[in-house]
Amino acid sequence: MRGLRRGRVPAQGDGAGRRHDLLSRLLAPFLSAAVLAALFVLAVAPSHRPAEPPPTASGGTATPGAGSSGPANADGEDAERDRPATTKISFTGQVAEEPAELAAFYGRAVSWHSCDDDDLFDCGAVTVPVDYADPAGGTTSIALRRLEASVPAERIGSLFINPGGPGGSGVDFADEAPYFFGDAVRERYDVIGFDPRGMGESDPVECLSDADLDAAYAADPTPDTAAERAALRRAPAERNRRCLARGGPLAAHMGSESVARDLDILRSAVGDERLNYYGVSYGTMIGAIYADFFTSRVGLVVLDSAVLPDALDQEQPTQQAVDAAARGWAYDFDDVVDDFATDCGSSIACPLGKDAEAVARTLVDFLDRLDHKPLETGYNSLPLLTEGWVSTAIRLGLGEPDSWPDLVDALDLAINEDDAEDLAWFAMVVTDRDEDGTYPATTFGRSHLLVACADWPPSPWDTVVPSRDVLDNHPLWARVEPPLPAACDGWTGSLRQTVLVGADVPTPVLVIGNEDDLTTPIEDTAALSAEIVRSRLVTVSTDGHGAYGTGNDCADEVVEDYLARFLAPEDEYTCGS
């Protein structure tokens, strides 16, 4: 096996570059049509300023102050860029008592120890109930990773972090905290990442087997016969039944409501009275539900690029509405293919076609050819490269622009020389599959379905498909992002009860997002902000997914002023590009 001829661009250079790479890796699993967008541009190093004096009390209590136009720059002069007007945050009011029925879990301090893989970090674990409706039943363990505050005398408390997913590893996120968070945040907080229940190092649930994952990635996106269509319809319910049986009680209690309740026990375990939290992408779902459940315990909370928990339409959609939504997703997909084609031919003639239309036509023809005659790969565990595997490779590859050179080379060999070895290898790499046909025990694909099915109750939209003319007008999208049966058919585990999230939070929650974010649209971020009383919405005039740590100095300053200096920006402020 000669391997891919051009390796992926690794993280390198300064910390900002690693911040970009971290978000690219941790946010990629968020499943939507827009995940195929070119998510990030290379970040530049954040500007860091001296910290303000420490708070007047432990746990993040600050002295009230008058409004401010923001701190001066490092030279003591006002920054040239406009800054939002800010108000000093103070914490008032009593916090609610911790639930008496969970007394066995609250207040049990974490036993920290140096992590085996890196003594810069401390590791620990906290025990929580599997089922909060039956706390005397089984328990599970939540893994933590901590980077202690670099200036202990200035320490505010703990900052819990979550990278999204659903089910993304906060332990991995914490591993990159020295590069992702600015000095002002690292000086004043113990940054703590956690793997959500049943994920990663937190007592992982093995939901899907290797065979289940192979079947999902190899699913035929264009079933031609009645038998193929019937098999496709049966697959989700059969898969979910096996998943729940294999995963046991924990598999049935994996949703974000349980994670939010876990998070309050974690807060208690580190001795904080209120929760300080940074969540991005799907991590905003956890933060929003926490604010709804534990309103009086909300401290400094940043919700970056929000997933709107209320985005669940229970009205039966018209075919016109379905087609309009599908066209929007298809146009977003076509934009990414256009970028892919441009990148493909930026320095040499693209071997897949002279422009985006030609590239799309080439890929459609290739997928249709594979549907009738798969290519041999040379791998015993994946002997034939099928339409389904290539559709998966294209879908996941387009979501990682750094991989585009490899994807082009592999497609070129397969399409123009019938050499499928490199493309099969690419498909295995992007799905986290080993050459022997196995997947890591903690791979994202094994368990994320449990969270998605618990968090999104059945909707009438699950049973509708776009009209034939929409699919015909966007043929590559129809093959790479095909309309499939609802992934959660037959689900019998827990379902999210908090369909409408809202919270009267005494402390301003900072809600921030990018204006042209295709993965989590700014409209959803704004809608979530509107549902949290006294929240502050900040819109960043840029594209990509994730506002903080992705190259916009204004966004970095707003977040760091909020977390480290207790300065809440004016509502509906806009950061320029």
C-alpha positions in Angstrom: 0.0 0.0 0.0 1.7 3.2 -1.1 -0.7 5.4 0.9 -2.0 8.8 0.1 0.5 10.9 -1.8 -0.2 14.1 -0.1 -0.7 14.0 3.7 -3.2 16.1 5.5 -2.0 19.5 6.7 -1.1 18.9 10.4 -1.5 21.5 13.2 1.7 23.4 13.4 3.1 26.8 14.2 1.7 29.0 16.9 -1.1 28.2 19.4 -3.7 29.9 17.2 -3.1 27.4 14.5 -3.6 24.6 17.0 -6.8 26.3 18.1 -8.1 26.2 14.6 -7.1 22.5 14.2 -8.8 21.5 17.4 -12.1 23.1 16.5 -11.9 21.5 13.0 -11.5 18.0 14.6 -13.9 18.3 17.5 -16.8 20.0 15.7 -16.6 17.9 12.5 -18.9 15.2 13.9 -21.9 17.6 14.1 -24.2 16.0 11.6 -26.1 18.2 9.2 -26.0 19.1 5.5 -24.0 22.2 6.4 -21.2 20.2 8.0 -19.8 20.0 4.4 -19.0 23.7 4.4 -15.4 24.8 4.6 -15.7 25.3 8.4 -12.7 27.3 9.4 -10.0 29.7 8.2 -6.6 29.7 9.9 -6.7 31.6 13.1 -4.3 34.3 14.1 -2.8 34.6 17.6 -5.2 36.2 20.1 -4.4 39.4 21.7 -3.9 39.0 25.5 -4.1 41.8 28.0 -3.3 42.0 31.7 -6.0 40.6 33.9 -8.2 42.8 36.1 -7.9 42.5 39.9 -9.3 39.3 41.2 -13.0 39.0 42.3 -14.0 39.9 45.8 -15.2 36.5 46.7 -14.5 32.9 45.7 -16.6 31.2 43.1 -16.7 34.1 40.7 -18.4 36.9 42.7 -17.5 40.3 41.3 -18.0 43.8 42.7 -20.6 45.7 40.7 -19.2 48.5 38.6 -20.3 51.2 36.2 -20.6 50.8 32.5 -17.4 50.8 30.5 -16.3 51.1 26.9 -13.9 48.2 27.4 -10.3 48.0 28.6 -7.4 49.8 27.0 -4.8 48.0 24.9 -1.4 46.8 26.2 0.0 50.3 25.6 -2.6 51.9 27.8 -4.3 53.6 24.9 -7.8 53.0 23.7 -7.9 50.3 21.0 -8.5 51.6 17.5 -11.3 49.1 16.9 -14.7 49.9 18.3 -15.5 48.0 21.4 -18.9 47.2 22.9 -20.1 49.1 25.8 -19.9 46.8 28.8 -21.4 46.5 32.2 -19.7 44.9 35.2 -21.2 41.6 36.2 -22.2 40.9 39.8 -23.8 37.9 41.3 -26.9 38.4 43.5 -29.6 36.1 44.9 -29.5 32.8 46.7 -28.7 29.6 44.9 -31.1 26.7 45.1 -30.5 23.9 47.4 -28.9 20.8 45.9 -31.5 18.0 45.5 -31.9 16.0 48.7 -32.6 12.8 46.8 -29.1 13.1 45.2 -27.2 13.7 48.4 -25.2 10.6 47.9 -23.7 12.2 44.7 -23.4 15.9 45.5 -20.4 17.4 47.4 -18.0 14.5 46.9 -14.7 16.2 46.0 -12.8 15.0 43.0 -9.7 13.0 43.8 -7.2 14.6 41.4 -4.0 12.9 40.3 -1.5 13.7 37.5 -2.6 12.3 34.2 -0.6 9.3 33.1 0.0 10.7 29.6 0.9 14.3 30.6 1.7 15.6 34.0 0.7 19.1 32.9 -2.9 18.0 33.5 -4.7 16.4 36.4 -7.2 13.6 35.9 -10.1 12.5 38.0 -13.6 11.0 37.8 -17.0 11.6 39.4 -19.8 9.1 40.0 -23.3 10.0 38.8 -26.6 8.0 38.6 -27.4 6.2 35.4 -31.1 7.2 35.7 -32.0 10.4 37.6 -35.5 9.1 38.0 -34.0 6.2 39.9 -30.8 7.5 41.6 -30.6 4.4 43.8 -30.1 2.3 40.8 -26.9 1.9 38.8 -24.1 4.4 38.6 -21.7 5.5 35.9 -18.4 7.4 36.0 -17.6 10.8 34.3 -13.9 11.3 33.3 -12.4 14.8 33.9 -9.2 16.5 32.8 -8.0 19.7 34.4 -5.5 22.4 33.5 -5.0 24.4 36.7 -5.1 28.2 36.6 -1.6 29.5 35.7 -1.8 32.4 38.2 -3.4 30.9 41.4 -3.6 34.2 43.2 -5.9 35.5 40.4 -8.0 32.3 40.3 -11.8 32.7 39.9 -12.8 29.1 39.9 -13.4 26.3 37.4 -14.4 26.7 33.8 -16.1 23.5 32.4 -15.7 23.2 28.6 -17.5 21.1 26.0 -16.7 21.0 22.3 -20.0 19.8 20.9 -20.5 16.6 18.9 -23.0 15.4 20.1 -20.8 13.4 22.5 -17.6 15.2 21.7 -14.7 14.6 24.0 -14.2 17.4 26.6 -11.1 15.5 27.8 -9.5 15.9 24.4 -10.7 19.6 24.4 -8.9 20.2 27.7 -5.8 18.7 26.3 -5.7 21.6 23.9 -6.7 24.2 26.4 -3.1 25.7 26.6 -3.4 26.6 22.9 -7.1 27.3 22.6 -7.9 29.6 25.5 -6.2 33.0 25.8 -3.9 33.9 28.7 -6.5 35.9 30.5 -8.7 32.8 30.8 -6.0 30.3 31.6 -4.6 32.6 34.3 -7.9 32.8 36.2 -9.6 29.4 35.7 -9.0 25.8 36.2 -10.1 24.7 32.8 -11.9 21.3 33.1 -13.0 19.1 30.2 -15.3 16.1 30.7 -16.3 13.3 28.5 -20.1 13.1 28.5 -21.6 10.0 30.0 -21.1 6.9 28.0 -18.5 8.6 25.7 -14.7 8.4 25.4 -13.2 7.8 28.8 -16.5 8.1 30.7 -17.5 4.4 31.0 -18.0 4.2 27.2 -21.1 2.5 25.8 -20.6 0.3 22.8 -23.7 0.9 20.9 -22.8 0.0 17.3 -20.7 -2.9 16.4 -18.0 -2.9 13.7 -20.5 -4.6 11.4 -23.2 -1.9 12.2 -20.7 0.9 11.4 -19.7 -0.8 8.1 -23.3 -1.2 7.1 -24.1 2.5 7.9 -21.1 3.8 5.9 -21.8 1.4 3.1 -25.5 2.1 2.8 -26.7 2.4 -0.8 -27.7 6.1 -1.3 -29.7 5.2 -4.4 -31.7 2.0 -3.8 -33.0 0.7 -7.1 -35.2 -2.2 -6.3 -38.2 -2.8 -4.0 -36.1 -5.2 -1.9 -33.3 -2.6 -1.5 -35.8 0.1 -0.5 -37.5 -2.2 2.0 -34.1 -3.1 3.6 -33.2 0.5 3.9 -36.5 1.3 5.7 -36.0 -1.6 8.1 -32.4 -0.8 8.9 -32.7 2.0 11.5 -35.2 0.2 13.8 -33.1 -3.0 13.6 -29.9 -1.1 14.3 -31.4 0.8 17.3 -32.8 -2.4 18.8 -29.3 -4.0 18.7 -27.7 -0.8 20.0 -29.9 -0.5 23.1 -29.6 -4.2 23.9 -25.8 -4.1 23.6 -25.5 -0.8 25.6 -27.7 -1.8 28.5 -29.3 0.8 30.9 -26.8 3.5 30.3 -27.5 3.4 26.5 -31.1 4.3 27.2 -30.1 7.4 29.3 -27.5 9.3 27.2 -29.3 12.5 26.3 -28.2 16.1 27.0 -30.8 16.4 29.9 -28.8 13.7 31.8 -25.5 15.4 30.8 -26.7 18.7 32.2 -27.7 17.0 35.5 -24.2 15.4 35.5 -22.7 18.8 35.0 -24.3 20.1 38.2 -22.8 17.3 40.2 -19.4 18.0 38.6 -19.8 21.7 39.6 -20.4 20.5 43.2 -17.5 18.1 43.1 -15.0 20.9 42.3 -16.4 23.1 45.1 -17.9 25.9 42.9 -21.2 27.5 44.0 -22.1 28.5 40.4 -21.2 26.9 37.1 -18.8 28.7 34.7 -19.0 27.1 31.3 -17.9 27.4 27.7 -19.8 25.3 25.2 -19.5 25.4 21.4 -21.8 23.9 18.8 -23.7 21.0 20.4 -22.1 22.0 23.7 -24.6 25.0 23.7 -27.4 22.5 24.0 -26.0 21.2 27.3 -25.4 24.8 28.5 -28.9 25.9 27.6 -30.6 22.9 29.3 -28.4 23.5 32.4 -29.6 27.1 32.6 -33.2 25.9 32.3 -32.7 23.3 35.1 -30.3 25.1 37.4 -31.1 28.8 36.8 -29.9 30.2 40.1 -26.5 28.3 39.8 -25.6 29.9 36.4 -22.3 31.8 36.7 -20.4 32.9 33.6 -21.6 30.9 30.7 -20.6 31.3 27.0 -22.7 29.6 24.4 -20.8 29.7 21.1 -22.6 28.9 17.8 -25.8 27.6 19.2 -27.8 24.5 18.5 -31.4 25.7 19.1 -33.1 23.0 21.3 -36.5 24.4 20.3 -35.8 23.7 16.6 -38.3 20.9 16.5 -41.3 21.5 14.3 -44.3 19.3 15.3 -46.5 20.5 12.4 -46.8 18.3 9.4 -44.8 20.1 6.7 -46.2 20.7 3.3 -44.3 19.3 0.3 -43.6 22.9 -0.7 -41.9 23.5 2.7 -39.9 20.2 2.4 -38.7 21.1 -1.0 -37.7 24.6 0.0 -35.6 23.3 2.9 -34.0 20.7 0.7 -33.1 23.3 -1.9 -31.5 25.4 0.8 -29.4 22.4 1.9 -28.5 21.5 -1.7 -27.4 25.0 -2.5 -25.2 25.1 0.6 -23.7 21.7 -0.5 -23.2 23.0 -4.1 -21.3 26.0 -2.6 -18.9 23.6 -0.9 -18.4 21.6 -4.1 -17.7 24.9 -5.9 -14.9 25.6 -3.3 -13.6 22.1 -3.6 -13.4 22.4 -7.4 -11.7 25.7 -7.2 -9.2 24.4 -4.8 -8.7 21.3 -6.9 -7.7 23.4 -9.9 -6.0 26.3 -8.2 -2.4 25.5 -9.3 -2.9 22.7 -11.9 -5.7 21.5 -14.0 -8.2 19.6 -11.8 -8.3 15.9 -12.9 -12.0 15.7 -12.0 -13.2 18.5 -14.3 -12.6 22.1 -15.4 -15.2 23.7 -13.1 -17.7 22.8 -10.3 -20.4 21.6 -12.8 -17.9 19.3 -14.5 -16.6 18.0 -11.2 -20.1 17.3 -9.9 -21.0 15.5 -13.2 -17.8 13.4 -13.0 -18.6 12.3 -9.4 -22.2 11.5 -10.2 -21.1 9.3 -13.2 -18.6 7.6 -11.0 -21.0 6.9 -8.2 -23.6 5.5 -10.7 -20.9 3.3 -12.2 -20.0 1.9 -8.8 -23.7 1.2 -8.1 -23.5 -1.4 -10.9 -19.9 -2.4 -10.7 -17.8 -1.8 -7.6 -14.1 -1.6 -7.8 -11.7 -4.1 -6.2 -9.5 -2.5 -3.5 -7.0 -5.1 -2.5 -8.1 -5.0 1.2 -9.3 -8.2 2.7 -11.6 -6.4 5.2 -13.1 -4.1 2.4 -12.6 -5.9 -0.8 -15.0 -3.9 -2.9 -15.4 -0.1 -3.1 -19.1 0.5 -3.5 -21.2 3.6 -4.1 -22.1 3.8 -0.4 -18.5 3.9 0.7 -17.5 6.5 -1.9 -20.5 8.6 -1.0 -19.4 8.5 2.7 -15.8 9.3 1.7 -16.9 12.4 -0.3 -19.3 13.6 2.4 -16.8 13.4 5.2 -13.9 14.5 3.0 -15.7 17.6 1.9 -16.2 18.5 5.6 -12.4 18.7 6.1 -10.8 21.1 3.6 -7.3 20.1 4.7 -8.0 16.7 3.3 -9.0 17.9 -0.1 -5.7 17.2 -1.9 -5.8 13.6 -0.7 -9.4 13.3 -1.7 -8.6 14.6 -5.2 -5.7 12.2 -5.7 -7.7 9.2 -4.5 -10.7 10.1 -6.7 -8.4 10.7 -9.7 -6.8 7.2 -9.4 -10.2 5.5 -8.9 -12.1 7.4 -11.6 -9.4 7.6 -14.3 -7.4 4.5 -13.6 -9.8 2.1 -11.9 -7.3 2.0 -9.0 -9.5 2.0 -5.8 -6.8 1.4 -3.2 -6.2 5.0 -2.2 -9.9 5.9 -2.2 -10.7 2.9 0.0 -7.9 3.9 2.3 -9.2 7.5 2.4 -12.7 6.2 3.3 -11.3 4.2 6.2 -9.3 7.1 7.5 -12.2 9.5 7.6 -14.5 6.9 9.3 -11.8 6.0 11.8 -11.7 2.4 10.5 -8.6 0.3 10.8 -7.3 -1.7 7.9 -8.4 -4.9 9.6 -12.0 -3.8 9.6 -12.2 -2.7 13.3 -13.1 0.6 14.8 -11.6 2.0 18.1 -13.7 1.3 21.1 -14.2 5.0 21.8 -14.8 6.1 18.2 -17.4 8.8 17.9 -19.5 6.7 15.5 -20.2 4.0 18.1 -22.3 6.1 20.5 -23.4 9.5 19.1 -26.6 8.0 17.8 -27.7 7.4 21.4 -27.4 11.1 22.2 -29.1 12.2 18.9 -32.1 9.9 19.4 -32.5 10.9 23.1 -32.3 14.6 22.3 -34.6 14.9 19.2 -38.1 13.4 19.7 -39.8 12.2 16.6 -40.9 14.9 14.2 -43.3 14.8 11.2 -40.3 15.9 9.2 -38.7 12.5 9.7 -41.1 10.8 7.3 -41.0 13.2 4.3 -38.6 13.4 1.3 -37.9 16.1 -1.3 -39.7 15.9 -4.6 -38.1 14.1 -7.5 -37.3 17.4 -9.4 -35.3 18.7 -6.4 -33.2 15.5 -6.3 -32.8 15.6 -10.1 -31.7 19.2 -10.1 -29.0 18.5 -7.4 -27.8 15.0 -8.4 -24.5 15.0 -6.5 -26.2 16.2 -3.3 -28.9 13.6 -3.7 -26.2 10.9 -3.7 -23.9 12.2 -1.1 -26.6 13.6 1.3 -29.5 11.3 0.3 -32.9 11.4 1.9 -32.9 8.4 4.2 -35.3 6.9 6.7 -35.3 8.5 10.2 -32.2 7.4 12.0 -34.1 7.0 15.3 -36.9 4.8 14.1 -37.7 2.3 16.7 -35.9 4.2 19.5 -37.2 3.1 23.0 -34.7 4.9 25.2 -35.2 8.2 27.0 -36.5 11.2 25.1 -35.8 14.9 25.9 -38.7 16.4 27.8 -37.5 20.0 27.7 -38.6 20.7 24.2 -38.9 24.5 24.9 -35.9 25.9 26.6 -36.1 29.2 28.5 -34.4 30.6 31.6 -34.7 33.7 33.7 -31.0 33.9 34.5 -29.9 36.6 36.9 -26.4 36.8 35.4 -26.0 37.7 31.7 -25.2 34.7 29.6 -23.0 35.4 26.6 -24.4 34.0 23.3 -22.1 34.4 20.3 -22.0 33.2 16.7 -20.8 33.8 13.2 -23.0 35.6 10.8 -22.4 33.2 8.0 -22.1 29.9 9.9 -23.6 27.2 7.8 -23.5 24.5 10.5 -25.4 26.4 13.2 -27.1 29.4 11.5 -26.9 32.7 13.3 -30.7 32.8 13.3 -30.7 29.8 15.7 -28.0 31.5 17.9 -30.1 34.7 18.1 -33.2 32.7 18.8 -31.6 30.9 21.8 -30.3 34.2 23.1 -33.9 35.6 23.0 -35.1 32.8 25.2 -32.6 33.4 28.0 -33.5 36.4 30.0 -30.7 39.1 30.2 -28.5 37.2 27.8 -26.1 39.2 25.5 -26.0 38.3 21.8 -22.9 39.0 19.9 -22.7 38.5 16.1 -19.4 38.1 14.4 -19.2 39.3 10.8 -17.5 36.2 9.4 -18.1 32.7 8.2 -17.1 29.3 9.7 -18.3 27.4 12.7 -17.2 28.6 16.2 -16.7 32.3 17.0 -14.1 32.2 19.8 -10.6 31.0 18.9 -11.0 31.0 15.2 -9.2 34.2 14.2 -11.4 37.1 15.0 -9.7 39.3 17.6 -13.0 41.1 18.5 -14.7 37.8 19.3 -11.8 36.6 21.4 -11.7 39.9 23.3 -15.5 39.8 24.0 -15.3 36.3 25.4 -12.2 36.9 27.4 -13.5 40.2 28.8 -16.6 38.4 29.9 -14.9 35.4 31.5 -11.8 36.9 33.0 -12.9 40.5 33.7 -16.6 40.2 34.4 -17.5 42.6 31.6 -20.8 41.8 29.8 -21.0 43.3 26.3 -24.0 45.3 25.2 -26.7 43.2 23.7 -26.8 42.7 19.9 -23.3 43.9 19.4 -21.6 43.1 16.1 -17.9 42.2 15.8 -16.5 43.2 12.4 -14.6 40.8 10.1 
